[in-house]
Amino acid sequence: MLSNVKFGNSLLRLFRFNSVRQLNSIQAANVDYFKSVLGENRVKQTDLEKYNRDWLGLHEGKSSLTLVPSTTEDVSKILSYCNDHRLQLVVQGGNTSLVAGSVPQDDEIIISMEAMNKIIEFNDTTGVLTCQPGVILETAESFVNEKGYMMPYDLGAKGSCHVGGNIATNAGGIRYVRYGSLHGSVLGLEAVKADGTVLNMMSTLRKDNTGYDLKQLFIGSEGTLGVITKASILCPVKPIDKVVALLGVPSYEASVKLLKIIRSRFVAYLSAYELMDQTTMDSVHINLHLEPPFSAPFYVLFEISIFPGSSEEVIRDNLTNFLDTMISDEGIVNDAVLSTDLTSYNKLWAMREQIMIAIKAEGEALSYDVSLEHKDYYRIVDIMREHLANKKDLIRVSGHGHLADNNLHLAISAKSFTSDEIKSIETLLHEWVGERNGSVSAEHGLGMKKRHLIYYSKQREVVDLMKQLKQLFDPNNILNPKKLLPDN
Ligand SMILES: Cc1cc2nc3c(=O)[nH]c(=O)nc-3n(C[C@H](O)[C@H](O)[C@H](O)COP(=O)(O)OP(=O)(O)OC[C@H]3O[C@@H](n4cnc5c(N)ncnc54)[C@H](O)[C@@H]3O)c2cc1C
C-alpha cells in the first residue's frame, strides 16, 4: 500500500515524466533482440509511412521500427524488454484515430496489432465472440452475421479499424443509441502491462461481481495503460431486416422533436438516429457524387431493426403511415425516402458513413467531436459560422452527428488555416462546450491532439487520479507517451 509521502513523490515524478522524450533511442542490439523473438519478417524497418502517418494526414511520426507480434507472449516479451531498456512504444490498431492517437508523437517504436487477427471462439447460444485485437471490425461483423448475430457497434471506419482499437478508444458510432457503450458489451479482456505482465481478465459471462472490474480501465485507455491482446464481446441477435429512412426536416428543432416522437413510437426497434445539415450533405454530394433524393435544411437518417417474432410487413406499414402523418398533419417532416432492399439501404447509409471522407477531400479540414445537451447541440455550428464569416478562403462549416447520443461532429474546411485561426476556433469551441458541461471528446478520445483539453471536461483532481493510475500501470512511461494525459 502507498503511504501518503510516497504518494506525493509519485505525483511529482508523474508531472516530470510526461515532458521526457524517448528515454533511449533504438540500437542495433535492440533490433536483433526483436528479430530473435518475432523473426525477421515481423520487424519492419522500411516502408513505414503508413504506420507513421495518421488517417487525417495531419501528423507524421518519425518511427524507424514497427514490430508485428502474433501472440500474447510476443507482446509480453516486447514490453518487458522495452520497459527494461526504457524504449517507448505506440500501440497501433487500424490507424483510423481522428485524434492522432495511434501514430508516434516522435520516434517511438510502433507495435502493430495487424497480425493478431484470429477469431478464437464464438458461442452461438450466448452470442459471445472471443477474438484477438487485430480482427477488423467488418470481418468480425461478417463472421457473427453468419451465426445470426451482429456486433454491438458500427462505425464508418469499419473496413479498417480493429476490435482492439475500438475497445481501446471505447468507440461509439451509429448503433450506440440501441446497444450502448462497449463498457457494457465487453465481457472480458486480456491485456499486457508495460512490464510484460499478462493480466487475464477474460470472462464470457455477463455477471461477475468479484472485486474491482479492472478491465473497464482498459476500455477507452487509448493504449496508455497496456496492450489489449484478447477480448470477449457480447453480440446481440441480428435483426431479420433493417429499414432506413432518410427524412428532410425543416429545422434543427424539428429533428429533436421528431426524436422524442420516434422514441415513444418505435423504441423497441430504433437502432440509429443521425443528423446531417444541408452543408454536410452538400459536401457529400460535391466531393463523392452521392446525390440526396431531395433538398432540405436538415436531414435525419433513422433506422428501424426488425427482430424475429415481429411482422416485417406490419412494421413497414406502421412506419409509412407514421411518416405520412409527420409530413401532412404535423409538418415536422418535409420529405421522406425509405429503403426497400439492401442496395437502397446501403446507398442511403453511404451518405452518412462517408461524410468524413467527403470532408477530408476538400482543402484542409478540421473536425471536432463534442457532446452537448440538445438545447445547445446545433447552436455552436451557427456560432462558429459567425466567428468565421470574414475568413476569405473558408469552404464550409458543417454539423452532423449521432443526435440521439447528444454527439455532434463539427467540421470546418478551408483552403488553409493559419495556426492563429485554428487556435481561435478551438478556444471558442472548447470554452463554449466546457462552460455547458459538455464533453470536448464524445467518442474519438484525446490522443495527442486533444490531451491538453482534458480540463475542459474533467476536474483537476480527477485528472490527477488518472495520472496516478498511469504511474501504477506504466511507471517508466513507455506506453503511448504524450497521449491522453496532459503534461501539467
Ligand atoms: C471514416 C471514419 C469514421 C469514424 N467514425 C467513428 C464513429 O462513428 N465513432 C467512433 O467512436 N469513432 C469513429 N472514428 C474514429 C476511429 O475509427 C475509432 O477511434 C476506432 O475505434 C479506432 O480503431 P483503430 O483500430 O483504428 O485504432 P487506432 O486508430 O489504431 O488506435 C486508436 C487508439 O487505440 C490504441 N490501440 C489500438 N489498438 C490497441 C490495443 N490492441 N491495445 C491497446 N491500445 C490499442 C492506440 O494506441 C490509439 O491510442 C472514425 C474514424 C474514421 C476514419
The ligand as an SDF file (V2000), in Angstrom:
LIG
                    3D

 53 58  0  0  0  0  0  0  0  0999 V2000
  -14.2600    7.4790  -41.5030 C   0  0  0  0  0  0  0  0  0  0  0  0
  -14.1490    7.3750  -40.0110 C   0  0  0  0  0  0  0  0  0  0  0  0
  -15.3050    7.2700  -39.2510 C   0  0  0  0  0  0  0  0  0  0  0  0
  -15.2220    7.1520  -37.8580 C   0  0  0  0  0  0  0  0  0  0  0  0
  -16.3760    7.0450  -37.1490 N   0  0  0  0  0  0  0  0  0  0  0  0
  -16.3130    6.8880  -35.8090 C   0  0  0  0  0  0  0  0  0  0  0  0
  -17.5090    6.7470  -35.0440 C   0  0  0  0  0  0  0  0  0  0  0  0
  -18.6220    6.7990  -35.5550 O   0  0  0  0  0  0  0  0  0  0  0  0
  -17.3780    6.5480  -33.7140 N   0  0  0  0  0  0  0  0  0  0  0  0
  -16.1580    6.4980  -33.0980 C   0  0  0  0  0  0  0  0  0  0  0  0
  -16.1140    6.2950  -31.8810 O   0  0  0  0  0  0  0  0  0  0  0  0
  -15.0170    6.6580  -33.7980 N   0  0  0  0  0  0  0  0  0  0  0  0
  -15.0530    6.8520  -35.1270 C   0  0  0  0  0  0  0  0  0  0  0  0
  -13.8960    7.0140  -35.8320 N   0  0  0  0  0  0  0  0  0  0  0  0
  -12.5890    7.0440  -35.1170 C   0  0  0  0  0  0  0  0  0  0  0  0
  -11.8560    5.6810  -35.0870 C   0  0  0  0  0  0  0  0  0  0  0  0
  -12.2560    4.8740  -36.1480 O   0  0  0  0  0  0  0  0  0  0  0  0
  -12.1040    4.9520  -33.7710 C   0  0  0  0  0  0  0  0  0  0  0  0
  -11.4770    5.6660  -32.7480 O   0  0  0  0  0  0  0  0  0  0  0  0
  -11.6270    3.4940  -33.7610 C   0  0  0  0  0  0  0  0  0  0  0  0
  -12.1430    2.8600  -32.6210 O   0  0  0  0  0  0  0  0  0  0  0  0
  -10.1150    3.3340  -33.7830 C   0  0  0  0  0  0  0  0  0  0  0  0
   -9.7980    1.9800  -34.0410 O   0  0  0  0  0  0  0  0  0  0  0  0
   -8.3990    1.5860  -34.7090 P   0  0  0  0  0  0  0  0  0  0  0  0
   -8.2690    0.1030  -34.7280 O   0  0  0  0  0  0  0  0  0  0  0  0
   -8.2130    2.2550  -35.9980 O   0  0  0  0  0  0  0  0  0  0  0  0
   -7.3670    2.1480  -33.6390 O   0  0  0  0  0  0  0  0  0  0  0  0
   -6.1160    3.0670  -33.8660 P   0  0  0  0  0  0  0  0  0  0  0  0
   -6.5110    4.3090  -34.5710 O   0  0  0  0  0  0  0  0  0  0  0  0
   -5.0170    2.2880  -34.4560 O   0  0  0  0  0  0  0  0  0  0  0  0
   -5.7470    3.4050  -32.3590 O   0  0  0  0  0  0  0  0  0  0  0  0
   -6.5890    4.2020  -31.5710 C   0  0  0  0  0  0  0  0  0  0  0  0
   -6.0580    4.2030  -30.1250 C   0  0  0  0  0  0  0  0  0  0  0  0
   -6.1880    2.9050  -29.5700 O   0  0  0  0  0  0  0  0  0  0  0  0
   -4.9170    2.3850  -29.1760 C   0  0  0  0  0  0  0  0  0  0  0  0
   -4.9160    0.9550  -29.5000 N   0  0  0  0  0  0  0  0  0  0  0  0
   -5.1770    0.3690  -30.6930 C   0  0  0  0  0  0  0  0  0  0  0  0
   -5.1380   -0.9740  -30.5600 N   0  0  0  0  0  0  0  0  0  0  0  0
   -4.8290   -1.2330  -29.2500 C   0  0  0  0  0  0  0  0  0  0  0  0
   -4.6370   -2.4270  -28.4950 C   0  0  0  0  0  0  0  0  0  0  0  0
   -4.7560   -3.6390  -29.0340 N   0  0  0  0  0  0  0  0  0  0  0  0
   -4.3330   -2.3010  -27.1820 N   0  0  0  0  0  0  0  0  0  0  0  0
   -4.2340   -1.0860  -26.5920 C   0  0  0  0  0  0  0  0  0  0  0  0
   -4.3830    0.0660  -27.2640 N   0  0  0  0  0  0  0  0  0  0  0  0
   -4.6860   -0.0070  -28.5790 C   0  0  0  0  0  0  0  0  0  0  0  0
   -3.9030    3.2000  -29.9540 C   0  0  0  0  0  0  0  0  0  0  0  0
   -2.6710    3.2590  -29.2780 O   0  0  0  0  0  0  0  0  0  0  0  0
   -4.5840    4.5530  -30.0290 C   0  0  0  0  0  0  0  0  0  0  0  0
   -4.3750    5.2620  -28.8500 O   0  0  0  0  0  0  0  0  0  0  0  0
  -13.9490    7.1490  -37.2200 C   0  0  0  0  0  0  0  0  0  0  0  0
  -12.7930    7.2580  -37.9860 C   0  0  0  0  0  0  0  0  0  0  0  0
  -12.8770    7.3820  -39.3660 C   0  0  0  0  0  0  0  0  0  0  0  0
  -11.6020    7.4730  -40.1390 C   0  0  0  0  0  0  0  0  0  0  0  0
  1  2  1  0
  2  3  1  0
  2 52  2  0
  3  4  2  0
  4  5  1  0
  4 50  1  0
  5  6  2  0
  6  7  1  0
  6 13  1  0
  7  8  2  0
  7  9  1  0
  9 10  1  0
 10 11  2  0
 10 12  1  0
 12 13  2  0
 13 14  1  0
 14 15  1  0
 14 50  1  0
 15 16  1  0
 16 17  1  0
 16 18  1  0
 18 19  1  0
 18 20  1  0
 20 21  1  0
 20 22  1  0
 22 23  1  0
 23 24  1  0
 24 25  2  0
 24 26  1  0
 24 27  1  0
 27 28  1  0
 28 29  2  0
 28 30  1  0
 28 31  1  0
 31 32  1  0
 32 33  1  0
 33 34  1  0
 33 48  1  0
 34 35  1  0
 35 36  1  0
 35 46  1  0
 36 37  1  0
 36 45  1  0
 37 38  2  0
 38 39  1  0
 39 40  1  0
 39 45  2  0
 40 41  1  0
 40 42  2  0
 42 43  1  0
 43 44  2  0
 44 45  1  0
 46 47  1  0
 46 48  1  0
 48 49  1  0
 50 51  2  0
 51 52  1  0
 52 53  1  0
M  END
$$$$
